[in-house]
Amino acid sequence: MQTKRRPVRAFILIHVKAGRAKQVAQSVGAMPGVQIARACWGVPDVIAYAEVSSQRELDDLVTVKIQELEGVERTDTHIALD
């Protein structure tokens, strides 16, 4: 019997350069797997929620796509337990 794989769910906290939060939130929100991304007051500057099919896909989303966006300084990724 094959079990259905659950998606990997994660909250991604994104720290950006001053004045870039709205642009980064819009770009991140348009990425496949990202369910929502919003610019915030305070720290972090942007909070995103993603659901992807694997940890490898999450790694690609964060380290290749999000961290390479202009204005992104660093990210903190928190995988949801369930």
N, C-alpha and C positions, 0 to 999 in steps of 0.2 A: 504494500500500500504506500502510495506516495503522499507525503504531507505537503500542504500548501505553504509556501514560504511567505512569511510576513514581511511587509516592507520595513526598511530601516527608516526610522523617524528621528529627526534631529532638529534641535534649535541651534541656530548659527548666529552668534553675536559678532557683529562687524564694527570695528573701529575704523573711522575714516578721517581724512584731513578735513579741516574746517571748511564749511561751505559745500561739501560734496555729498552729504547724507541723502538728500532727495534723489539725486542722480543715481547714486549707488543702489538705493532701494528700488528704483524703477528698473534698473538693469538686472539686479538679482531676481526681482519678482517675475521677470520675463523668462528666466532660465527653466528648462525642463526639470521637473522634480520639485521645484520650489512652489509651495502652496500659497505662501504669503510672505511679503517682505515689507516692512514699514520703517520709516525714519522715526526716531524717538528723541525726546529731550533727555539729556543726561547720558550716562554711560551704560551700555554701548550706544553708538550713534544709529545703528540699524539692527533690527532683529528680524530674522527670517526663520521660517519653518519649512522643512523639506521632508518629502517621503520619496525614497528611491528604492530600487529593488535589491541593492547589495551594498556592503560596506565599501567595496571597490568603487562603485558608482558615487557614493558619498565622498570618498577621497578625491575623485576626479572633480566633482562639483566644487568642493571647497578649495583644494590646492591648485587646480588648473584654471578653473573658471572664475571663482569669486576673488581669490587672492591676487589674481592678475589684473583685476579691474583697476583703472586709474583712480587714485584717491584712497584705495583700501590700504590701511596700515597693518592691521592684523585681524585675525579671527579667533574666536573661541567656539568650539563645537561641542554640543552636549547631546549625546544619543539618548533618546527617551527609552525607558525600560519597558514600558507597555501601557 
